[in-house]
Amino acid sequence: MREAFIKLHLSILLAGFTGIFGKLISLSEGVLVWYRMLIASLMLLAFLWMGKKLRKVSWGSFMKIAGAGLLLSLHWLFFYGSIKASNVSIGVVCFSLTGFFTALFEPLLNRKRISLLELGFSLITLLGIVLIFHFEMRFRYGILLGVVSSALAALFTVANKKVGTITAPSTVLLYELVGGFLFITILLPVYLYFYPQDYLIPGTTDLVYLFLFAFFCTICMCILQIQALKSISAFTMNLSYNLEPVYSIALAMLILGEAKELTLSFYAGLTLIVFSVVLQMAHVLKQRRLHTK
């Protein structure tokens, strides 16, 4: 069990680095996502092929999984756009709104009642974002992109739950990456028309970052999650991942020196968001104890 928790928190730490790499890589968000999905797809395909763990699915099932991958690619596109337009801290704070959008989308798409309590917790997060948005004039465009990113992340979460049982998690991830890569490939000419780039081929530094990014923050992170889930529950994993924005902000301050870019309004908004997360965790733990009695 101890080993499983170590793997879980290593995966969360790796997830915290995704925003850091997004800022360090000089490529635009569209080109960055294209390379990330390409390299991660090839790496995961090689891993599954060598381990003889690649499973085939029907064409219909592949299209469903690829559709979830489309949402993932769009989420990444707006997430890294948010980071590049502002900074890592703003991007990951906006990502905290995923819970708010999930509380809205999941019941609507699955035809269930909306949980007013979950919505109430998420509204506290929304107030934190509004507070930051109102005072951080420099980062408004980045915040808007981050809000769209969190909405897309919520849609991906709902879609991923539906396709996650089709086949093995690692194979689902591969087909999602392939589907997202194909979509970004089709979208890229349009993106480059409106946002022309000086260069499309990454330099040596960017290439190193991209391979580290794809290997550690995509493949290794997901493998650690799968291994951890053999000993701990999905509930524990989802609860623990509330720490991801905290890790990301701490790493951004340490590596990128973002502390000097942030004002008091950011920390006030962040306090509201953390308070919302604590309330959600306390509620879930209480419900968990009641169900186990």
PyMOL commands that set and color helices and strands:
alter all, ss='L'
color gray80, all
select helices_A, chain A and resi 2-24+29-50+59-85+88-95+98-110+116-135+137-163+169-194+204-228+234-255+258-261+264-292
alter helices_A, ss='H'
color red, helices_A
deselect
rebuild
show_as cartoon
